[in-house]
Amino acid sequence: MDFQAYQERSRATARYPEAGANPIYPTLGLCGEAGEVADKVKKVLRDQNGSFSPEVIAALELELGDVLWYVAQLATELGLELDQIAQANLDKLASRAARNVIAGSGDTR
């Protein structure tokens, strides 16, 4: 599946207040789901000595899917396409790698 197809198909399941004119809802959902991913990873460190069991990996796959859904909804709310976002990100990283500034900090390095 490509990003455009995912974005279009996921939009059919968007059921939140003022969908189509509400970037705040998917932003908050994205934060919540990213937190759930982080919490599961934290518990792997705490409870499983950093060893990811097949069950934890399956649970993370589901949570990452939720993260992706919210990213797609936020992009749609902002009139952005996931394909373009992904390509711009790869271009940015390639430029940083070519300039040997991939490590470090700052959005515009």
C-alpha positions as CSV (number, residue, x, y, z in Angstrom):
1,M,0.0,0.0,0.0
2,D,1.3,3.5,-0.8
3,F,0.9,6.6,1.4
4,Q,-1.7,8.2,-0.9
5,A,-4.0,5.1,-0.8
6,Y,-3.6,4.8,3.0
7,Q,-4.4,8.5,3.5
8,E,-7.5,8.3,1.3
9,R,-8.8,5.0,2.8
10,S,-8.1,6.0,6.4
11,R,-10.1,9.2,5.9
12,A,-13.2,7.2,5.4
13,T,-13.0,6.2,9.1
14,A,-12.5,9.8,10.4
15,R,-15.3,10.3,13.0
16,Y,-14.4,13.2,15.1
17,P,-15.9,16.7,15.7
18,E,-15.7,18.9,12.7
19,A,-13.6,16.5,10.7
20,G,-12.4,18.4,7.7
21,A,-11.9,21.6,9.7
22,N,-10.3,20.4,12.9
23,P,-6.5,19.9,13.0
24,I,-6.5,20.0,16.8
25,Y,-8.3,16.7,17.3
26,P,-5.9,14.6,15.3
27,T,-2.9,16.5,16.8
28,L,-4.0,15.5,20.3
29,G,-4.8,12.0,19.2
30,L,-1.3,11.7,17.7
31,C,0.3,12.8,21.0
32,G,-1.8,10.2,22.9
33,E,-1.0,7.4,20.6
34,A,2.7,8.2,20.5
35,G,2.6,8.2,24.3
36,E,1.1,4.7,24.2
37,V,4.0,3.5,22.0
38,A,6.5,5.1,24.4
39,D,4.8,3.5,27.4
40,K,4.9,0.0,25.9
41,V,8.6,0.5,25.1
42,K,9.3,1.8,28.6
43,K,7.6,-1.3,30.1
44,V,9.9,-3.5,27.9
45,L,12.9,-1.8,29.5
46,R,11.4,-2.0,33.0
47,D,9.8,-5.5,32.9
48,Q,11.6,-7.4,30.2
49,N,15.2,-6.2,30.4
50,G,14.8,-4.6,27.0
51,S,13.8,-7.8,25.2
52,F,10.9,-7.3,22.8
53,S,8.7,-10.4,22.8
54,P,6.5,-11.3,19.8
55,E,3.5,-10.2,21.8
56,V,4.9,-6.8,22.6
57,I,5.9,-6.3,18.9
58,A,2.4,-7.2,17.8
59,A,1.0,-4.7,20.3
60,L,3.4,-2.0,19.1
61,E,2.4,-2.7,15.5
62,L,-1.2,-1.9,16.4
63,E,-0.2,1.3,18.3
64,L,2.1,2.4,15.4
65,G,-0.9,1.9,13.1
66,D,-2.9,4.3,15.3
67,V,0.0,6.8,15.2
68,L,-0.1,6.5,11.4
69,W,-3.8,7.1,11.3
70,Y,-3.6,10.3,13.2
71,V,-0.6,11.5,11.1
72,A,-2.8,10.9,8.0
73,Q,-5.7,12.7,9.5
74,L,-3.6,15.7,10.5
75,A,-2.0,15.9,7.1
76,T,-5.5,15.8,5.5
77,E,-6.7,18.5,7.8
78,L,-3.8,20.7,6.7
79,G,-4.1,19.9,3.0
80,L,-0.9,17.9,2.9
81,E,-0.2,14.6,1.2
82,L,1.7,11.8,3.1
83,D,3.6,11.1,-0.1
84,Q,4.9,14.6,-0.2
85,I,5.7,14.7,3.5
86,A,7.6,11.4,3.2
87,Q,9.6,12.6,0.2
88,A,10.4,15.9,1.8
89,N,11.7,14.1,4.9
90,L,13.9,11.8,2.8
91,D,15.2,14.8,0.9
92,K,16.0,16.7,4.1
93,L,17.8,13.7,5.6
94,A,19.8,13.1,2.4
95,S,20.8,16.8,2.4
96,R,22.0,16.6,6.0
97,A,23.9,13.4,5.3
98,A,25.6,14.9,2.3
99,R,26.6,18.0,4.4
100,N,27.6,15.8,7.3
101,V,25.1,17.4,9.7
102,I,22.7,14.5,10.2
103,A,23.7,14.4,13.8
104,G,23.2,17.4,16.0
105,S,20.3,19.7,16.7
106,G,18.3,22.3,15.0
107,D,15.5,22.0,12.4
108,T,17.3,24.0,9.8
109,R,20.8,22.6,9.9
